[in-house]
Amino acid sequence: MKISEVMTPNPRTVAPGDSLQAAARVMRDEDAGAVPVVEDGRVTGVLTDRDIVIRAVADGDFQAKVSDICSDDIVTCGPEMSTAEAAELMSEHQVRRIPVVDDDEKLVGIVSLGDLAVKEGRDSRMGETLEQISEGVKRH
């Protein structure tokens, strides 16, 4: 199965200079835990709800901009990539979401581990992928 068949097309985005409050509102309105950071149509980062909490709220930094705390070491995939290849990328880079870009590196969608699990329905592969993604997560 191809990424184009399971991705969320045309996701809402934020700009690097947006406030964290504006980004949080996008996440709330879209019921999403992550939002691509886009400048001139190209993905420059990904901001997660966890980024906001760990990198800003926990330090009391309510004036930070999206660019101050978003992850800029991003992994992308193309719409023609197979879901198996995307799952491998997620495992390798320990991420649960990947922006989908076209040949011109313009954002066309986003795919999550949940998209792969729900729409493809291969629980064993998704379970293995989630386990590998979570290897670096601290346990308390």
LINKA-V662945 format. One record per residue. PHI is phi as a letter, one per 20 degrees, with the letter a starting at -180 (999 if undefined). PSI is psi in degrees with one decimal (999 if undefined). OMEGA is omega as a letter, one per 20 degrees, with the letter a starting at -180 (999 if undefined). Layout:
# LINKA-V662945
phi->{PHI/PHI}
psi->{PSI/PSI}
omega->{OMEGA/OMEGA}
This chain:
# LINKA-V662945
phi->{999/e/g/g/e/c/f/e/f/l/f/f/c/c/d/g/e/f/f/f/f/f/f/f/f/f/f/f/f/e/l/c/e/b/b/f/e/c/c/l/n/d/f/d/a/c/d/d/f/f/g/f/f/f/e/c/g/f/e/m/e/e/d/f/d/g/f/f/c/f/f/d/e/d/d/c/c/d/f/e/f/f/f/f/f/f/f/f/f/f/f/f/d/l/c/d/b/c/f/d/c/e/f/e/m/e/f/c/a/b/c/d/g/f/g/f/f/f/e/e/m/d/f/f/f/f/f/f/f/f/f/f/f/e/g/e/f/f/d/d}
psi->{144.4/153.6/-38.6/-21.6/-17.1/-13.9/161.6/114.4/151.8/58.7/155.0/149.2/169.7/161.7/156.0/-33.4/0.1/153.4/158.9/-33.1/-42.6/-41.3/-41.6/-35.2/-39.5/-45.9/-43.9/-49.0/-32.8/-3.3/51.2/146.0/-2.7/151.6/134.2/142.9/121.9/136.6/125.4/37.3/-7.1/141.6/123.4/-9.2/-180.0/133.4/129.0/161.3/-33.8/-39.6/-45.8/-45.4/-50.6/-39.3/-10.1/-62.5/-44.5/-28.5/0.9/19.3/88.6/0.3/-5.1/151.6/164.7/-45.1/-22.2/-27.2/-8.1/157.1/124.1/0.2/77.8/154.5/133.9/165.9/167.9/159.0/-21.5/-7.1/148.4/155.2/-30.8/-41.5/-39.0/-41.8/-39.0/-43.0/-43.6/-43.2/-48.6/-40.5/2.2/53.8/154.2/-7.6/145.1/126.2/143.5/124.8/153.0/-172.7/-23.6/11.0/21.3/140.0/128.6/-11.5/-176.8/142.8/137.5/164.9/-38.0/-40.1/-44.5/-43.6/-46.2/-46.9/-26.8/-36.5/28.6/84.7/-38.3/-42.6/-41.0/-37.1/-43.4/-42.3/-46.8/-41.2/-43.6/-37.4/-38.8/-2.0/-38.0/-0.5/132.3/140.0/134.8/999}
omega->{a/r/a/a/a/a/r/a/r/a/r/a/r/r/a/a/r/r/r/r/r/r/r/r/r/r/r/a/a/a/a/r/a/r/r/r/a/r/a/r/a/r/r/r/r/r/r/r/r/r/a/a/a/a/a/a/a/r/a/a/a/r/a/r/r/a/a/a/a/r/r/r/a/r/r/r/r/a/a/r/r/r/r/r/r/r/r/r/r/r/a/a/r/r/a/a/r/r/r/a/r/a/r/a/r/a/r/a/r/r/a/r/r/r/a/a/a/a/r/r/r/a/a/r/a/r/r/r/r/r/a/r/a/a/a/a/r/r/a/999}
